[in-house]
Structures are given as structure tokens and as C-alpha cells.
């Protein structure tokens, strides 16, 4: 089973360009942490992003990491996505350089 955990930015960008639905075609399971859902629902997020997260399709699931890693130098969504991907042994969709470096470490 191909499992992926997404950080906010990759999912946000896919929603904005109208291609979020490629994810369930590429992965059998797509998971986002609650922090990512919260960031996408922030009042300053674009309307299309808030609409997507408010009416979340059936294919992504929201799941919190059981044991979050101490990654206080990253934003909460990145830290939670890295923690959850590590726990689940999942692939990780992340774009920020600091987050990618931390995930690789």
C-alpha cells in the first residue's frame, strides 16, 4: 500500500491549480495531520483552500502523530507531517528546504 503524508504547501498548491485529485491516483492513502488541516482552514488562506478543507473529500484522512518529534524550529504543519510520516513509514510531500533536510535526517 502506497501511503503519503502531506505538508500544507504541496496540497495547498495542488488545490489552487485544480489538481489535488491526482493524489489518490498516485497514492492508495493520503494523510494530513490536524495542523495541516488547521493551516488550510486559516481565515487568511485563500477561499478555495478553506472551501477544500471544510468539505474535505473522502480520499484524504486526518490523523495526528502519536509521538510528535521535537522540531520546534519548523512550523507546526511541517513538524507534524514529518512526525506522522516517520511513525507510519510513509512517503512525505514537503517543499520547504528546512523541512526536507529535517525529514532526510
Backbone as XML, in Angstrom:
<?xml version="1.0"?>
<chain id="A" units="angstrom">
  <residue number="1" name="UNK">
    <atom name="N" x="0.842" y="-1.192" z="0.000"/>
    <atom name="CA" x="0.000" y="0.000" z="0.000"/>
    <atom name="C" x="0.877" y="1.242" z="0.000"/>
  </residue>
  <residue number="2" name="UNK">
    <atom name="N" x="0.671" y="2.126" z="-0.941"/>
    <atom name="CA" x="1.439" y="3.352" z="-1.026"/>
    <atom name="C" x="0.755" y="4.414" z="-0.178"/>
  </residue>
  <residue number="3" name="UNK">
    <atom name="N" x="1.478" y="4.891" z="0.818"/>
    <atom name="CA" x="0.952" y="5.856" z="1.775"/>
    <atom name="C" x="1.787" y="7.127" z="1.700"/>
  </residue>
  <residue number="4" name="UNK">
    <atom name="N" x="1.125" y="8.280" z="1.722"/>
    <atom name="CA" x="1.832" y="9.551" z="1.711"/>
    <atom name="C" x="1.215" y="10.469" z="2.750"/>
  </residue>
  <residue number="5" name="UNK">
    <atom name="N" x="2.074" y="11.226" z="3.421"/>
    <atom name="CA" x="1.651" y="12.280" z="4.343"/>
    <atom name="C" x="2.007" y="13.602" z="3.671"/>
  </residue>
  <residue number="6" name="UNK">
    <atom name="N" x="1.072" y="14.533" z="3.664"/>
    <atom name="CA" x="1.315" y="15.817" z="3.008"/>
    <atom name="C" x="1.426" y="16.952" z="4.012"/>
  </residue>
  <residue number="7" name="UNK">
    <atom name="N" x="2.396" y="17.801" z="3.781"/>
    <atom name="CA" x="2.509" y="19.080" z="4.466"/>
    <atom name="C" x="1.526" y="20.039" z="3.780"/>
  </residue>
  <residue number="8" name="UNK">
    <atom name="N" x="1.384" y="21.210" z="4.325"/>
    <atom name="CA" x="0.402" y="22.170" z="3.816"/>
    <atom name="C" x="0.694" y="22.639" z="2.384"/>
  </residue>
  <residue number="9" name="UNK">
    <atom name="N" x="1.884" y="23.112" z="2.127"/>
    <atom name="CA" x="2.174" y="23.763" z="0.845"/>
    <atom name="C" x="1.909" y="22.906" z="-0.385"/>
  </residue>
  <residue number="10" name="UNK">
    <atom name="N" x="2.383" y="21.661" z="-0.451"/>
    <atom name="CA" x="2.108" y="20.876" z="-1.664"/>
    <atom name="C" x="0.614" y="20.676" z="-1.913"/>
  </residue>
  <residue number="11" name="UNK">
    <atom name="N" x="-0.133" y="20.370" z="-0.868"/>
    <atom name="CA" x="-1.570" y="20.170" z="-1.023"/>
    <atom name="C" x="-2.265" y="21.482" z="-1.386"/>
  </residue>
  <residue number="12" name="UNK">
    <atom name="N" x="-1.856" y="22.557" z="-0.724"/>
    <atom name="CA" x="-2.393" y="23.897" z="-0.990"/>
    <atom name="C" x="-2.211" y="24.240" z="-2.479"/>
  </residue>
  <residue number="13" name="UNK">
    <atom name="N" x="-1.013" y="24.037" z="-2.983"/>
    <atom name="CA" x="-0.728" y="24.375" z="-4.380"/>
    <atom name="C" x="-1.516" y="23.492" z="-5.346"/>
  </residue>
  <residue number="14" name="UNK">
    <atom name="N" x="-1.626" y="22.210" z="-5.042"/>
    <atom name="CA" x="-2.401" y="21.321" z="-5.910"/>
    <atom name="C" x="-3.872" y="21.724" z="-5.937"/>
  </residue>
  <residue number="15" name="UNK">
    <atom name="N" x="-4.410" y="22.131" z="-4.794"/>
    <atom name="CA" x="-5.800" y="22.599" z="-4.751"/>
    <atom name="C" x="-5.936" y="23.864" z="-5.603"/>
  </residue>
  <residue number="16" name="UNK">
    <atom name="N" x="-4.999" y="24.791" z="-5.455"/>
    <atom name="CA" x="-5.076" y="26.056" z="-6.192"/>
    <atom name="C" x="-5.053" y="25.876" z="-7.707"/>
  </residue>
  <residue number="17" name="UNK">
    <atom name="N" x="-4.286" y="24.913" z="-8.184"/>
    <atom name="CA" x="-4.205" y="24.727" z="-9.633"/>
    <atom name="C" x="-5.220" y="23.691" z="-10.140"/>
  </residue>
  <residue number="18" name="UNK">
    <atom name="N" x="-6.045" y="23.170" z="-9.232"/>
    <atom name="CA" x="-7.093" y="22.252" z="-9.625"/>
    <atom name="C" x="-6.652" y="20.821" z="-9.852"/>
  </residue>
  <residue number="19" name="UNK">
    <atom name="N" x="-5.536" y="20.425" z="-9.232"/>
    <atom name="CA" x="-5.012" y="19.080" z="-9.442"/>
    <atom name="C" x="-4.845" y="18.264" z="-8.165"/>
  </residue>
  <residue number="20" name="UNK">
    <atom name="N" x="-5.540" y="18.620" z="-7.099"/>
    <atom name="CA" x="-5.434" y="17.847" z="-5.854"/>
    <atom name="C" x="-5.889" y="16.413" z="-6.060"/>
  </residue>
  <residue number="21" name="UNK">
    <atom name="N" x="-6.819" y="16.214" z="-6.977"/>
    <atom name="CA" x="-7.341" y="14.867" z="-7.193"/>
    <atom name="C" x="-6.360" y="13.916" z="-7.872"/>
  </residue>
  <residue number="22" name="UNK">
    <atom name="N" x="-5.161" y="14.385" z="-8.231"/>
    <atom name="CA" x="-4.144" y="13.460" z="-8.736"/>
    <atom name="C" x="-3.579" y="12.609" z="-7.600"/>
  </residue>
  <residue number="23" name="UNK">
    <atom name="N" x="-3.636" y="13.117" z="-6.374"/>
    <atom name="CA" x="-3.034" y="12.396" z="-5.253"/>
    <atom name="C" x="-3.632" y="11.005" z="-5.032"/>
  </residue>
  <residue number="24" name="UNK">
    <atom name="N" x="-4.962" y="10.852" z="-5.004"/>
    <atom name="CA" x="-5.479" y="9.491" z="-4.818"/>
    <atom name="C" x="-5.201" y="8.578" z="-6.015"/>
  </residue>
  <residue number="25" name="UNK">
    <atom name="N" x="-4.859" y="9.150" z="-7.151"/>
    <atom name="CA" x="-4.449" y="8.343" z="-8.301"/>
    <atom name="C" x="-3.015" y="7.861" z="-8.185"/>
  </residue>
  <residue number="26" name="UNK">
    <atom name="N" x="-2.209" y="8.622" z="-7.447"/>
    <atom name="CA" x="-0.799" y="8.271" z="-7.267"/>
    <atom name="C" x="-0.547" y="7.457" z="-6.009"/>
  </residue>
  <residue number="27" name="UNK">
    <atom name="N" x="-1.370" y="7.665" z="-4.997"/>
    <atom name="CA" x="-1.177" y="7.018" z="-3.693"/>
    <atom name="C" x="-2.467" y="6.342" z="-3.263"/>
  </residue>
  <residue number="28" name="UNK">
    <atom name="N" x="-2.343" y="5.186" z="-2.640"/>
    <atom name="CA" x="-3.527" y="4.484" z="-2.160"/>
    <atom name="C" x="-4.122" y="5.165" z="-0.935"/>
  </residue>
  <residue number="29" name="UNK">
    <atom name="N" x="-3.274" y="5.847" z="-0.180"/>
    <atom name="CA" x="-3.761" y="6.528" z="1.022"/>
    <atom name="C" x="-3.007" y="7.846" z="1.181"/>
  </residue>
  <residue number="30" name="UNK">
    <atom name="N" x="-3.766" y="8.926" z="1.404"/>
    <atom name="CA" x="-3.207" y="10.262" z="1.621"/>
    <atom name="C" x="-3.643" y="10.712" z="3.015"/>
  </residue>
  <residue number="31" name="UNK">
    <atom name="N" x="-2.670" y="11.110" z="3.839"/>
    <atom name="CA" x="-2.958" y="11.508" z="5.213"/>
    <atom name="C" x="-2.401" y="12.905" z="5.456"/>
  </residue>
  <residue number="32" name="UNK">
    <atom name="N" x="-3.157" y="13.712" z="6.187"/>
    <atom name="CA" x="-2.664" y="15.015" z="6.616"/>
    <atom name="C" x="-2.839" y="15.109" z="8.130"/>
  </residue>
  <residue number="33" name="UNK">
    <atom name="N" x="-1.891" y="15.734" z="8.811"/>
    <atom name="CA" x="-2.068" y="15.940" z="10.246"/>
    <atom name="C" x="-3.053" y="17.074" z="10.513"/>
  </residue>
  <residue number="34" name="UNK">
    <atom name="N" x="-3.651" y="17.120" z="11.699"/>
    <atom name="CA" x="-4.598" y="18.179" z="12.034"/>
    <atom name="C" x="-4.003" y="19.580" z="11.880"/>
  </residue>
  <residue number="35" name="UNK">
    <atom name="N" x="-2.709" y="19.727" z="12.117"/>
    <atom name="CA" x="-2.063" y="21.033" z="11.973"/>
    <atom name="C" x="-2.119" y="21.525" z="10.527"/>
  </residue>
  <residue number="36" name="UNK">
    <atom name="N" x="-1.996" y="20.608" z="9.581"/>
    <atom name="CA" x="-2.101" y="20.964" z="8.166"/>
    <atom name="C" x="-3.541" y="21.382" z="7.843"/>
  </residue>
  <residue number="37" name="UNK">
    <atom name="N" x="-4.499" y="20.621" z="8.336"/>
    <atom name="CA" x="-5.904" y="20.981" z="8.129"/>
    <atom name="C" x="-6.194" y="22.355" z="8.714"/>
  </residue>
  <residue number="38" name="UNK">
    <atom name="N" x="-5.644" y="22.624" z="9.885"/>
    <atom name="CA" x="-5.841" y="23.916" z="10.541"/>
    <atom name="C" x="-5.232" y="25.055" z="9.724"/>
  </residue>
  <residue number="39" name="UNK">
    <atom name="N" x="-4.025" y="24.855" z="9.217"/>
    <atom name="CA" x="-3.378" y="25.883" z="8.393"/>
    <atom name="C" x="-4.189" y="26.152" z="7.131"/>
  </residue>
  <residue number="40" name="UNK">
    <atom name="N" x="-4.740" y="25.112" z="6.546"/>
    <atom name="CA" x="-5.525" y="25.283" z="5.322"/>
    <atom name="C" x="-6.857" y="25.984" z="5.602"/>
  </residue>
  <residue number="41" name="UNK">
    <atom name="N" x="-7.362" y="25.854" z="6.811"/>
    <atom name="CA" x="-8.612" y="26.499" z="7.179"/>
    <atom name="C" x="-8.446" y="27.868" z="7.802"/>
  </residue>
  <residue number="42" name="UNK">
    <atom name="N" x="-7.223" y="28.351" z="7.863"/>
    <atom name="CA" x="-6.945" y="29.663" z="8.466"/>
    <atom name="C" x="-7.719" y="30.750" z="7.718"/>
  </residue>
  <residue number="43" name="UNK">
    <atom name="N" x="-8.263" y="31.724" z="8.432"/>
    <atom name="CA" x="-9.040" y="32.796" z="7.783"/>
    <atom name="C" x="-8.285" y="33.539" z="6.679"/>
  </residue>
  <residue number="44" name="UNK">
    <atom name="N" x="-6.972" y="33.568" z="6.735"/>
    <atom name="CA" x="-6.203" y="34.264" z="5.693"/>
    <atom name="C" x="-5.866" y="33.371" z="4.498"/>
  </residue>
  <residue number="45" name="UNK">
    <atom name="N" x="-6.186" y="32.088" z="4.596"/>
    <atom name="CA" x="-5.961" y="31.193" z="3.455"/>
    <atom name="C" x="-6.941" y="31.570" z="2.347"/>
  </residue>
  <residue number="46" name="UNK">
    <atom name="N" x="-6.556" y="31.352" z="1.103"/>
    <atom name="CA" x="-7.484" y="31.645" z="0.000"/>
    <atom name="C" x="-8.790" y="30.867" z="0.165"/>
  </residue>
  <residue number="47" name="UNK">
    <atom name="N" x="-9.861" y="31.450" z="-0.314"/>
    <atom name="CA" x="-11.186" y="30.855" z="-0.197"/>
    <atom name="C" x="-11.226" y="29.428" z="-0.732"/>
  </residue>
  <residue number="48" name="UNK">
    <atom name="N" x="-10.597" y="29.172" z="-1.871"/>
    <atom name="CA" x="-10.648" y="27.824" z="-2.449"/>
    <atom name="C" x="-9.967" y="26.798" z="-1.543"/>
  </residue>
  <residue number="49" name="UNK">
    <atom name="N" x="-8.962" y="27.220" z="-0.794"/>
    <atom name="CA" x="-8.276" y="26.313" z="0.131"/>
    <atom name="C" x="-9.163" y="26.043" z="1.339"/>
  </residue>
  <residue number="50" name="UNK">
    <atom name="N" x="-9.762" y="27.105" z="1.877"/>
    <atom name="CA" x="-10.682" y="26.931" z="3.019"/>
    <atom name="C" x="-11.887" y="26.090" z="2.623"/>
  </residue>
  <residue number="51" name="UNK">
    <atom name="N" x="-12.378" y="26.284" z="1.415"/>
    <atom name="CA" x="-13.515" y="25.501" z="0.930"/>
    <atom name="C" x="-13.134" y="24.030" z="0.804"/>
  </residue>
  <residue number="52" name="UNK">
    <atom name="N" x="-11.944" y="23.751" z="0.281"/>
    <atom name="CA" x="-11.473" y="22.374" z="0.134"/>
    <atom name="C" x="-11.412" y="21.681" z="1.493"/>
  </residue>
  <residue number="53" name="UNK">
    <atom name="N" x="-10.790" y="22.329" z="2.465"/>
    <atom name="CA" x="-10.605" y="21.682" z="3.766"/>
    <atom name="C" x="-11.921" y="21.585" z="4.535"/>
  </residue>
  <residue number="54" name="UNK">
    <atom name="N" x="-12.825" y="22.542" z="4.344"/>
    <atom name="CA" x="-14.120" y="22.492" z="5.020"/>
    <atom name="C" x="-14.986" y="21.359" z="4.475"/>
  </residue>
  <residue number="55" name="UNK">
    <atom name="N" x="-14.855" y="21.076" z="3.187"/>
    <atom name="CA" x="-15.616" y="19.995" z="2.557"/>
    <atom name="C" x="-14.690" y="18.883" z="2.120"/>
  </residue>
  <residue number="56" name="UNK">
    <atom name="N" x="-13.773" y="18.501" z="3.004"/>
    <atom name="CA" x="-12.725" y="17.531" z="2.685"/>
    <atom name="C" x="-13.276" y="16.316" z="1.955"/>
  </residue>
  <residue number="57" name="UNK">
    <atom name="N" x="-12.714" y="16.018" z="0.768"/>
    <atom name="CA" x="-13.163" y="14.829" z="0.041"/>
    <atom name="C" x="-12.872" y="13.552" z="0.852"/>
  </residue>
  <residue number="58" name="UNK">
    <atom name="N" x="-13.362" y="12.445" z="0.366"/>
    <atom name="CA" x="-13.201" y="11.180" z="1.087"/>
    <atom name="C" x="-11.774" y="10.632" z="1.048"/>
  </residue>
  <residue number="59" name="UNK">
    <atom name="N" x="-10.972" y="11.020" z="0.067"/>
    <atom name="CA" x="-9.673" y="10.377" z="-0.101"/>
    <atom name="C" x="-8.584" y="10.796" z="0.884"/>
  </residue>
  <residue number="60" name="UNK">
    <atom name="N" x="-8.532" y="12.021" z="1.412"/>
    <atom name="CA" x="-7.503" y="12.268" z="2.433"/>
    <atom name="C" x="-8.082" y="11.997" z="3.827"/>
  </residue>
  <residue number="61" name="UNK">
    <atom name="N" x="-7.257" y="11.465" z="4.692"/>
    <atom name="CA" x="-7.690" y="11.304" z="6.083"/>
    <atom name="C" x="-6.834" y="12.213" z="6.953"/>
  </residue>
  <residue number="62" name="UNK">
    <atom name="N" x="-7.403" y="12.624" z="8.066"/>
    <atom name="CA" x="-6.696" y="13.479" z="9.023"/>
    <atom name="C" x="-6.308" y="12.597" z="10.200"/>
  </residue>
  <residue number="63" name="UNK">
    <atom name="N" x="-5.023" y="12.619" z="10.529"/>
    <atom name="CA" x="-4.509" y="11.782" z="11.611"/>
    <atom name="C" x="-3.374" y="12.510" z="12.315"/>
  </residue>
  <residue number="64" name="UNK">
    <atom name="N" x="-3.402" y="12.508" z="13.626"/>
    <atom name="CA" x="-2.349" y="13.151" z="14.425"/>
    <atom name="C" x="-1.239" y="12.156" z="14.720"/>
  </residue>
  <residue number="65" name="UNK">
    <atom name="N" x="-0.006" y="12.631" z="14.774"/>
    <atom name="CA" x="1.074" y="11.737" z="15.200"/>
    <atom name="C" x="0.892" y="11.378" z="16.675"/>
  </residue>
  <residue number="66" name="UNK">
    <atom name="N" x="1.215" y="10.157" z="17.014"/>
    <atom name="CA" x="1.099" y="9.701" z="18.400"/>
    <atom name="C" x="2.199" y="10.323" z="19.254"/>
  </residue>
  <residue number="67" name="UNK">
    <atom name="N" x="3.395" y="10.351" z="18.712"/>
    <atom name="CA" x="4.551" y="10.893" z="19.433"/>
    <atom name="C" x="5.245" y="11.948" z="18.577"/>
  </residue>
  <residue number="68" name="UNK">
    <atom name="N" x="4.752" y="13.198" z="18.625"/>
    <atom name="CA" x="5.372" y="14.246" z="17.796"/>
    <atom name="C" x="6.856" y="14.429" z="18.125"/>
  </residue>
  <residue number="69" name="UNK">
    <atom name="N" x="7.638" y="14.612" z="17.084"/>
    <atom name="CA" x="9.068" y="14.872" z="17.259"/>
    <atom name="C" x="9.270" y="16.308" z="17.710"/>
  </residue>
  <residue number="70" name="UNK">
    <atom name="N" x="10.337" y="16.554" z="18.441"/>
    <atom name="CA" x="10.664" y="17.909" z="18.902"/>
    <atom name="C" x="11.338" y="18.664" z="17.754"/>
  </residue>
  <residue number="71" name="UNK">
    <atom name="N" x="10.539" y="19.326" z="16.955"/>
    <atom name="CA" x="11.034" y="20.064" z="15.783"/>
    <atom name="C" x="10.545" y="21.504" z="15.858"/>
  </residue>
  <residue number="72" name="UNK">
    <atom name="N" x="10.820" y="22.154" z="16.970"/>
    <atom name="CA" x="10.276" y="23.493" z="17.222"/>
    <atom name="C" x="10.788" y="24.550" z="16.247"/>
  </residue>
  <residue number="73" name="UNK">
    <atom name="N" x="11.865" y="24.269" z="15.525"/>
    <atom name="CA" x="12.391" y="25.231" z="14.555"/>
    <atom name="C" x="11.595" y="25.215" z="13.244"/>
  </residue>
  <residue number="74" name="UNK">
    <atom name="N" x="10.668" y="24.260" z="13.103"/>
    <atom name="CA" x="9.823" y="24.184" z="11.919"/>
    <atom name="C" x="8.423" y="24.663" z="12.263"/>
  </residue>
  <residue number="75" name="UNK">
    <atom name="N" x="7.633" y="24.993" z="11.242"/>
    <atom name="CA" x="6.257" y="25.382" z="11.544"/>
    <atom name="C" x="5.476" y="24.143" z="11.965"/>
  </residue>
  <residue number="76" name="UNK">
    <atom name="N" x="4.356" y="24.319" z="12.660"/>
    <atom name="CA" x="3.624" y="23.174" z="13.210"/>
    <atom name="C" x="3.183" y="22.146" z="12.169"/>
  </residue>
  <residue number="77" name="UNK">
    <atom name="N" x="2.768" y="22.593" z="10.994"/>
    <atom name="CA" x="2.351" y="21.660" z="9.951"/>
    <atom name="C" x="3.493" y="20.787" z="9.473"/>
  </residue>
  <residue number="78" name="UNK">
    <atom name="N" x="4.641" y="21.394" z="9.246"/>
    <atom name="CA" x="5.823" y="20.630" z="8.820"/>
    <atom name="C" x="6.237" y="19.628" z="9.880"/>
  </residue>
  <residue number="79" name="UNK">
    <atom name="N" x="6.322" y="20.091" z="11.121"/>
    <atom name="CA" x="6.742" y="19.212" z="12.211"/>
    <atom name="C" x="5.795" y="18.023" z="12.359"/>
  </residue>
  <residue number="80" name="UNK">
    <atom name="N" x="4.501" y="18.284" z="12.287"/>
    <atom name="CA" x="3.513" y="17.208" z="12.419"/>
    <atom name="C" x="3.574" y="16.254" z="11.228"/>
  </residue>
  <residue number="81" name="UNK">
    <atom name="N" x="3.741" y="16.782" z="10.022"/>
    <atom name="CA" x="3.811" y="15.930" z="8.829"/>
    <atom name="C" x="5.042" y="15.028" z="8.880"/>
  </residue>
  <residue number="82" name="UNK">
    <atom name="N" x="6.176" y="15.582" z="9.279"/>
    <atom name="CA" x="7.396" y="14.775" z="9.393"/>
    <atom name="C" x="7.216" y="13.708" z="10.463"/>
  </residue>
  <residue number="83" name="UNK">
    <atom name="N" x="6.665" y="14.091" z="11.604"/>
    <atom name="CA" x="6.442" y="13.135" z="12.693"/>
    <atom name="C" x="5.527" y="12.005" z="12.253"/>
  </residue>
  <residue number="84" name="UNK">
    <atom name="N" x="4.425" y="12.350" z="11.601"/>
    <atom name="CA" x="3.457" y="11.346" z="11.175"/>
    <atom name="C" x="4.030" y="10.435" z="10.100"/>
  </residue>
  <residue number="85" name="UNK">
    <atom name="N" x="4.744" y="11.003" z="9.142"/>
    <atom name="CA" x="5.359" y="10.182" z="8.089"/>
    <atom name="C" x="6.358" y="9.195" z="8.691"/>
  </residue>
  <residue number="86" name="UNK">
    <atom name="N" x="7.131" y="9.652" z="9.664"/>
    <atom name="CA" x="8.092" y="8.763" z="10.319"/>
    <atom name="C" x="7.369" y="7.635" z="11.056"/>
  </residue>
  <residue number="87" name="UNK">
    <atom name="N" x="6.306" y="7.973" z="11.765"/>
    <atom name="CA" x="5.538" y="6.957" z="12.504"/>
    <atom name="C" x="4.907" y="5.926" z="11.587"/>
  </residue>
  <residue number="88" name="UNK">
    <atom name="N" x="4.374" y="6.383" z="10.463"/>
    <atom name="CA" x="3.649" y="5.497" z="9.555"/>
    <atom name="C" x="4.544" y="4.821" z="8.525"/>
  </residue>
  <residue number="89" name="UNK">
    <atom name="N" x="5.815" y="5.235" z="8.458"/>
    <atom name="CA" x="6.705" y="4.712" z="7.428"/>
    <atom name="C" x="6.239" y="5.126" z="6.048"/>
  </residue>
  <residue number="90" name="UNK">
    <atom name="N" x="5.704" y="6.344" z="5.968"/>
    <atom name="CA" x="5.092" y="6.846" z="4.741"/>
    <atom name="C" x="6.028" y="7.763" z="3.967"/>
  </residue>
  <residue number="91" name="UNK">
    <atom name="N" x="5.713" y="7.936" z="2.694"/>
    <atom name="CA" x="6.362" y="8.970" z="1.894"/>
    <atom name="C" x="5.878" y="10.317" z="2.425"/>
  </residue>
  <residue number="92" name="UNK">
    <atom name="N" x="6.626" y="11.368" z="2.135"/>
    <atom name="CA" x="6.306" y="12.702" z="2.639"/>
    <atom name="C" x="6.296" y="13.706" z="1.499"/>
  </residue>
  <residue number="93" name="UNK">
    <atom name="N" x="5.206" y="14.473" z="1.382"/>
    <atom name="CA" x="5.145" y="15.587" z="0.438"/>
    <atom name="C" x="5.452" y="16.855" z="1.224"/>
  </residue>
  <residue number="94" name="UNK">
    <atom name="N" x="6.587" y="17.451" z="0.942"/>
    <atom name="CA" x="7.015" y="18.657" z="1.660"/>
    <atom name="C" x="7.876" y="19.472" z="0.711"/>
  </residue>
  <residue number="95" name="UNK">
    <atom name="N" x="7.781" y="20.789" z="0.802"/>
    <atom name="CA" x="8.547" y="21.596" z="-0.140"/>
    <atom name="C" x="9.584" y="22.503" z="0.507"/>
  </residue>
  <residue number="96" name="UNK">
    <atom name="N" x="9.423" y="22.904" z="1.757"/>
    <atom name="CA" x="10.373" y="23.824" z="2.378"/>
    <atom name="C" x="11.717" y="23.135" z="2.612"/>
  </residue>
  <residue number="97" name="UNK">
    <atom name="N" x="12.792" y="23.829" z="2.316"/>
    <atom name="CA" x="14.137" y="23.262" z="2.413"/>
    <atom name="C" x="14.465" y="22.790" z="3.822"/>
  </residue>
  <residue number="98" name="UNK">
    <atom name="N" x="14.182" y="23.587" z="4.843"/>
    <atom name="CA" x="14.484" y="23.173" z="6.206"/>
    <atom name="C" x="13.723" y="21.908" z="6.582"/>
  </residue>
  <residue number="99" name="UNK">
    <atom name="N" x="12.471" y="21.837" z="6.190"/>
    <atom name="CA" x="11.671" y="20.651" z="6.453"/>
    <atom name="C" x="12.193" y="19.426" z="5.746"/>
  </residue>
  <residue number="100" name="UNK">
    <atom name="N" x="12.605" y="19.607" z="4.497"/>
    <atom name="CA" x="13.164" y="18.465" z="3.733"/>
    <atom name="C" x="14.451" y="17.973" z="4.382"/>
  </residue>
  <residue number="101" name="UNK">
    <atom name="N" x="15.283" y="18.901" z="4.796"/>
    <atom name="CA" x="16.537" y="18.497" z="5.456"/>
    <atom name="C" x="16.256" y="17.732" z="6.747"/>
  </residue>
  <residue number="102" name="UNK">
    <atom name="N" x="15.302" y="18.214" z="7.524"/>
    <atom name="CA" x="14.949" y="17.547" z="8.770"/>
    <atom name="C" x="14.377" y="16.159" z="8.500"/>
  </residue>
  <residue number="103" name="UNK">
    <atom name="N" x="13.534" y="16.052" z="7.489"/>
    <atom name="CA" x="12.934" y="14.759" z="7.145"/>
    <atom name="C" x="14.008" y="13.763" z="6.697"/>
  </residue>
  <residue number="104" name="UNK">
    <atom name="N" x="14.986" y="14.250" z="5.946"/>
    <atom name="CA" x="16.058" y="13.362" z="5.480"/>
    <atom name="C" x="16.942" y="12.906" z="6.646"/>
  </residue>
  <residue number="105" name="UNK">
    <atom name="N" x="17.094" y="13.774" z="7.626"/>
    <atom name="CA" x="17.921" y="13.420" z="8.791"/>
    <atom name="C" x="17.223" y="12.346" z="9.591"/>
  </residue>
</chain>
